[in-house]
Amino acid sequence: MNYALAMIVLSGVSKRYESTVALHPLDLEVPAGKVTALIGPSGCGKSTVLRLLVGLVEPDSGEIWIHGERLVTESKRNLRRTLGYVIQDGGLFPHLTSRKNVMLMAEQLGREKEVDIDALASLTQFPLEALDRFPLELSGGQRQRVALMRALALQPTTLLLDEPLGALDPLIRADLQRDLKEIFARVKQTVVLVTHDMGEAAYLGDRIVLMREGQIVQQGTLKEFQEQPAEPFVTEFLRAQRTVVAI
């Protein structure tokens, strides 16, 4: 396999937490410049994939390659700086203003001059006057926009999003979905998105990866899942998704 052809490659990667198997040996390629949506029931291993990519946990077996470089202890620090990471609740520091949250990593690395915070606010539809507010003074949607700005601040080549819209109400979620789709189209980065919503995966993703019990069941588009399900579980999962609509 030529690991340089894909932005991210997992080869035979497995992960266990004590007696619980989070991932069975798994192979996955994430193409450059595309949005790959990981979806599946709770506990299927999709968030573990992101934690492995960002180096928060290490695989028990297998290899992970990012940008053609193997992710190991020696390369982890540099590779992590090429990734933007957004978690479900945003992970903002409550004692810092929105501006300070966005600039946090840039200031730590001495790269403040590289960040155009006005442009980031425009890109994410975040009001400039709210940059000096603290997270508790913001709505849930605004907090996620701040988290997204922070992830994009240093222009990462890859963006990882772990159910970033899961805690939002439907109207705010729909607005952010539209904005994310536009942002992905404009920045043209490689994106790995974890979601439990097939409608969201189909709307935002170029490719969907359906997981179950630490294994990949099927990869493809929503249409392929509907017309050529790899096994009965695929059809059952789609039927349980009330949000799936024609995209």
VMD Tcl script that draws the C-alpha trace (Angstrom):
set ca {
  {0.00 0.00 0.00}
  {1.27 3.50 -0.88}
  {0.57 5.42 2.32}
  {1.23 8.76 0.61}
  {-1.84 8.42 -1.66}
  {-4.34 8.95 1.17}
  {-4.28 11.73 3.76}
  {-4.87 9.24 6.59}
  {-4.40 5.47 6.65}
  {-5.19 3.03 9.43}
  {-3.77 -0.44 8.80}
  {-4.70 -3.30 11.12}
  {-5.38 -0.85 13.95}
  {-6.99 -2.25 17.10}
  {-7.75 -0.83 20.54}
  {-8.89 -2.38 23.80}
  {-9.80 -0.69 27.09}
  {-9.11 -3.38 29.70}
  {-11.62 -6.14 28.89}
  {-13.60 -4.04 26.39}
  {-12.67 -4.20 22.70}
  {-13.17 -0.73 21.21}
  {-11.72 -1.56 17.79}
  {-11.05 -4.88 16.15}
  {-8.15 -4.82 13.64}
  {-9.36 -2.17 11.21}
  {-8.26 -0.85 7.82}
  {-9.39 2.60 6.72}
  {-8.20 5.15 4.17}
  {-9.28 8.79 4.35}
  {-8.85 10.56 0.98}
  {-7.29 14.00 0.88}
  {-9.57 17.00 0.49}
  {-12.75 15.02 1.15}
  {-15.21 14.76 4.05}
  {-15.36 11.27 5.53}
  {-18.25 10.72 7.96}
  {-17.94 7.98 10.58}
  {-21.32 6.79 11.81}
  {-22.73 3.96 13.87}
  {-24.39 3.08 17.19}
  {-23.00 4.42 20.44}
  {-19.88 2.52 21.48}
  {-19.10 1.28 17.97}
  {-15.59 2.79 18.03}
  {-15.98 5.88 15.87}
  {-14.78 8.35 18.53}
  {-11.90 6.00 19.38}
  {-10.73 6.39 15.77}
  {-10.48 10.17 16.24}
  {-8.69 9.82 19.59}
  {-6.17 7.53 17.93}
  {-5.61 10.00 15.08}
  {-5.01 12.92 17.41}
  {-2.72 10.84 19.62}
  {-4.83 10.90 22.77}
  {-4.65 7.09 22.92}
  {-2.29 4.62 21.25}
  {-3.28 1.55 19.22}
  {-2.66 -1.91 20.60}
  {-1.71 -3.11 17.13}
  {-1.40 -1.81 13.58}
  {-0.09 1.39 12.05}
  {-1.47 4.90 11.55}
  {-0.13 7.12 8.79}
  {-0.91 10.83 8.43}
  {0.34 12.89 5.48}
  {2.57 9.97 4.50}
  {4.28 9.86 7.91}
  {3.76 7.11 10.45}
  {2.22 8.25 13.75}
  {4.62 7.18 16.47}
  {5.82 8.75 19.71}
  {8.59 10.68 17.96}
  {6.30 12.14 15.25}
  {3.18 12.67 17.36}
  {3.95 16.23 18.44}
  {4.53 17.57 14.93}
  {1.70 15.63 13.33}
  {-0.76 16.81 15.98}
  {-0.05 20.40 14.93}
  {-1.38 19.61 11.44}
  {-4.76 18.59 12.89}
  {-7.70 20.68 14.05}
  {-9.91 18.91 16.62}
  {-13.45 19.81 17.70}
  {-15.33 17.83 20.37}
  {-19.04 17.72 21.13}
  {-19.23 20.39 23.82}
  {-16.55 22.54 22.21}
  {-14.02 22.06 25.01}
  {-13.71 25.81 25.60}
  {-11.99 27.18 28.69}
  {-14.69 29.03 30.67}
  {-12.27 31.56 32.21}
  {-11.05 32.73 28.79}
  {-12.89 34.99 26.36}
  {-13.84 33.67 22.94}
  {-10.88 35.53 21.45}
  {-8.48 34.01 23.97}
  {-9.89 30.53 23.36}
  {-9.36 30.89 19.62}
  {-5.82 32.23 20.04}
  {-4.72 29.84 22.79}
  {-2.62 27.41 20.75}
  {-1.25 30.12 18.47}
  {-0.02 32.06 21.51}
  {1.56 28.96 23.02}
  {3.44 28.32 19.79}
  {4.35 31.97 19.21}
  {2.34 32.04 15.97}
  {-0.18 34.78 16.78}
  {0.65 36.72 13.60}
  {-0.53 33.78 11.49}
  {-4.10 34.04 12.78}
  {-6.60 36.36 11.11}
  {-9.34 36.21 13.72}
  {-11.64 38.59 11.82}
  {-11.50 36.29 8.79}
  {-12.21 33.27 10.98}
  {-15.22 35.00 12.51}
  {-16.51 35.82 9.04}
  {-15.94 32.25 7.84}
  {-17.82 30.74 10.78}
  {-20.55 33.42 10.89}
  {-19.53 34.46 14.41}
  {-20.27 38.07 15.45}
  {-17.12 40.13 16.00}
  {-18.59 41.86 19.04}
  {-18.93 38.47 20.78}
  {-15.20 37.70 20.61}
  {-14.70 39.35 23.98}
  {-17.49 37.38 25.68}
  {-16.89 34.33 27.83}
  {-18.27 30.90 26.82}
  {-21.10 31.04 29.39}
  {-22.29 34.26 27.73}
  {-22.69 32.50 24.38}
  {-25.36 30.21 22.93}
  {-24.54 26.56 22.28}
  {-24.21 27.24 18.56}
  {-21.88 30.17 19.17}
  {-19.68 28.07 21.44}
  {-19.30 25.50 18.68}
  {-18.37 28.25 16.23}
  {-15.63 29.40 18.62}
  {-14.39 25.80 18.90}
  {-14.35 25.59 15.11}
  {-12.43 28.87 14.83}
  {-9.85 27.55 17.29}
  {-9.48 24.35 15.28}
  {-9.02 26.32 12.05}
  {-6.79 29.06 13.48}
  {-3.45 27.58 12.41}
  {-4.76 26.33 9.06}
  {-4.52 22.58 9.72}
  {-4.42 20.22 6.79}
  {-6.93 17.90 8.48}
  {-9.99 18.68 10.58}
  {-11.39 16.14 13.06}
  {-14.90 16.71 14.43}
  {-16.36 14.44 17.11}
  {-20.17 14.89 17.08}
  {-19.78 18.69 17.08}
  {-23.52 19.32 16.67}
  {-24.90 16.52 18.82}
  {-25.93 18.70 21.79}
  {-27.67 21.42 19.78}
  {-31.38 21.89 19.20}
  {-32.67 21.08 15.67}
  {-32.90 24.65 14.34}
  {-29.41 25.67 15.50}
  {-28.07 22.33 14.30}
  {-29.54 22.87 10.82}
  {-27.96 26.34 10.60}
  {-24.56 24.97 11.61}
  {-24.85 22.07 9.17}
  {-25.35 24.54 6.31}
  {-22.44 26.66 7.50}
  {-20.16 23.64 7.91}
  {-20.94 22.45 4.40}
  {-19.99 25.86 3.04}
  {-16.84 26.00 5.20}
  {-15.72 22.54 4.04}
  {-16.21 23.61 0.42}
  {-14.20 26.80 0.92}
  {-11.25 25.50 2.91}
  {-10.99 22.20 0.97}
  {-9.38 20.42 3.91}
  {-9.47 16.74 4.70}
  {-12.27 16.25 7.23}
  {-13.17 13.28 9.44}
  {-16.59 13.82 11.00}
  {-18.10 11.58 13.68}
  {-21.90 11.70 13.89}
  {-24.79 9.45 14.92}
  {-27.13 11.07 12.38}
  {-27.22 9.49 8.90}
  {-28.94 12.55 7.42}
  {-26.08 14.70 8.68}
  {-23.49 12.23 7.43}
  {-25.08 12.18 3.98}
  {-25.43 15.98 3.85}
  {-21.88 16.79 4.93}
  {-19.90 13.74 3.88}
  {-18.43 12.78 0.53}
  {-18.15 9.24 1.89}
  {-19.86 7.47 4.78}
  {-18.21 4.78 6.92}
  {-20.73 2.75 8.92}
  {-19.33 1.00 12.00}
  {-20.63 -1.59 14.45}
  {-18.90 -3.12 17.48}
  {-15.46 -1.85 16.52}
  {-15.62 -2.92 12.89}
  {-16.42 -1.28 9.56}
  {-19.62 -2.69 8.06}
  {-19.81 -0.68 4.84}
  {-18.31 2.36 3.13}
  {-19.88 4.47 0.42}
  {-22.68 6.96 -0.23}
  {-26.17 6.99 1.24}
  {-27.52 5.85 -2.13}
  {-25.16 2.85 -2.13}
  {-26.22 1.99 1.42}
  {-29.87 2.13 0.36}
  {-29.51 0.24 -2.92}
  {-26.64 -2.15 -2.12}
  {-26.55 -2.81 1.65}
  {-23.60 -5.01 2.62}
  {-25.70 -6.85 5.21}
  {-29.12 -6.59 6.94}
  {-27.69 -4.37 9.69}
  {-27.19 -1.57 7.13}
  {-30.87 -1.56 6.23}
  {-31.90 -1.81 9.88}
  {-29.69 1.14 10.76}
  {-31.15 3.25 7.95}
  {-34.70 2.41 8.99}
  {-33.94 3.56 12.52}
  {-32.73 6.93 11.21}
  {-35.79 9.16 11.02}
  {-33.69 12.06 9.71}
  {-32.64 10.38 6.46}
  {-34.03 12.33 3.55}
  {-33.17 12.67 -0.12}
  {-30.02 14.79 -0.36}
}
mol new
graphics top color blue
foreach p $ca { graphics top sphere $p radius 0.5 }
foreach p [lrange $ca 0 end-1] q [lrange $ca 1 end] { graphics top cylinder $p $q radius 0.2 }
display resetview
